[in-house]
């Protein structure tokens, strides 16, 4: 952690809103990306993003400088996002609305050089992967997304989630195995 970040944390703890705003600015893109990865694109991810920083603001006095601020922030972000994801799933189940249009993978921008056939194939592939990820248990999905979407190292994921690195490896292994099994009919050409 650099000294500027430390000073901002200390000032924000004392009620300096400008210092907190600067902390948010330092980490906002990564937090939004993480929220979108866990929740999906759309207004739900934006609400979760806001909820994450509200929680961080309230919990900032509990940050003890025993780990990197970014690690602590990721732990808060993942916990809030997973909690919100469960709430959203319950709400959607009650509403019985199964709309996948806000999905992260179907919203990925296309490369302008792609021809229409490649675009259609890409969209279908991303939709299938997104649906497969939705079938994974929360921890497996979170670890997979943090590794493959966020580009985090396994030890960083372990710190952020408060897990042993071996547990993270096990979740990753199971996530990959489950994805292979879920997607097997598609890559074997049965569907």
N, C-alpha and C positions, 0 to 999 in steps of 0.2 A: 504494500500500500504506500502510495507516495505521500509526501508531507502535505501537499495541497488538499488531497482527499481527506486526510486526517483532520486538518484544520476546518474543512467544510463540515465534517461530521460533528466535530466539537461545537462549532458555531450553530449548526442546525439543532443540536440537542438543547441549546440555550434559547431557542425560539427564533433564530435568524432565518426567516422565510427565503431570503435571497440565497443564502448558503444551501438550503434544502433544494431550491430550484436548480442550482448549479449541479448538485449531486444527481438530481433527476436527469438533467441534460447529459451528464457523463455516461449514464447507464440506460437511458430510455429506449434507444433502438434495440438493444439486446433484450431488454425486458419485454418490449412489444413483440419481438420476434418469438420469444419463448411463449408468451401468452397465446399468440396465434398458432404456434405449433401444437399446443395442448388443447386449446379451445376450438380453433379454426378461425377463418377470416370473418370479418363482419363486425357488427356492433357489439356482439358478445365479447369478443377479444378486447375491444376498446374499453368496455366496462370492467373487464377483469384487470386490464392494465391500470386503470384508475384505482381499482380496489387494492391492487398490489402496492401502489405508492401511498395510499392512505394507511395501509397496514404498516408499511415501512416507517412512515412518519410517526405513527403511534408507538411503534416498537423500537425506534432509534435509541432511546435511552437504555434499552437492554443490550445493545451491541457492545461487546466487551473487548474488542480489538484482539481477540484470540485467534481469529482467522482473517482472511482477506475480506474486505467489505463486500466485494463482488460475490464471494462464496456465500456469505450470509444473505445477501440480497437474492441470489438464485434460490436459496432454500425457501425464503419467504415467498418468492414468486411461484415456485413449483407448488408449494402447499396451498396457496390461495387459488391458483389456477385449477389444481385438481379438485379442490373443494367446490369451486364454481362449476366445474365440468360435471360433477356429480349432481349438483342442484339443477343445472340446465338439462341434464339427461332425464331427471325425474319430472321436470316441468314439461319437457317435450313428450315424454311418455304419457303424461296426463292429458296433454293436448292432442295426442296421437297424430302429431304432425311429423312426418319423416321427410324433411326437406334437406338435401345435401348440397344446396347451392352455396352455402357459406363455407364450404370446405376449403381448407388451405391448399390442397393439392390441385383442385379443379380451378383455382384462381391464379395459378402460376402463369405469368405472361409467356406468350409464345415468341419464338425467335422469328423475326420478319422474313427470313429466308426460307422458312418451312413451307412446303407446299401443302395444299388442303388435305391430302391423304395422310401425310405425316402428322399434321396438326390433329386430325381426328384420332389417329392411333395414339398419339401422345396424351390427348385428353382422356381417352378410354383407359389407358394404362395408369395415369395418375388417379383417375376415379377408382379403379380397382385397388390400387395400393392404399388409397385413403380409406376405402371401405374395409380393407383388411386390417389396417391400423386401428380402426374403431372397434374391431372384435377382440383386440388384445386387452388383457387386464391393465389397469391404470399404470402400475409401476413399470411393466414391460414397455408399454407405449411411451411413457415419459422418458425412460432411459434410452430407448431407441431414437426418439426425436431429439433429445439433448445431444446424442452422439452424432447422428447423421444430418440433422437440420441445423443445430447450433454449432456443430464442429467441436464440441467439448471433449476433452480427454476423459478416460474412465475415472481417473483419480479426482478430477474436478467434479464430475457427476457425483461420485461418492461423497465428497465433501458437501456439495450443494444439497444432497438428499439426506445427509446424515447416516449413510450406510457404509459398510465395509466395502472395499474395492472388489473383493471376491463376490459379494452379493450383487454388485452392479454387473459384474461379468456374467453371473448366473442369469440375471434378468435379461441381459442382452442376448445371451445364447438362446434362452427360451423364446424371446421375442422373434429372433431370426427363424428358429425352428417352427414356431407357430405361423409366421408369415409364409414360410415355404409351404406348409401344409394347407393353409387357407388358399394360397394362390396356385397350388399344384394343378387344379383343373384348367386354369387359364394357360399356363406355360406348357402343359402337355397337349393343348389343343382340343380338349374334350368339350369346351363350351364355346 
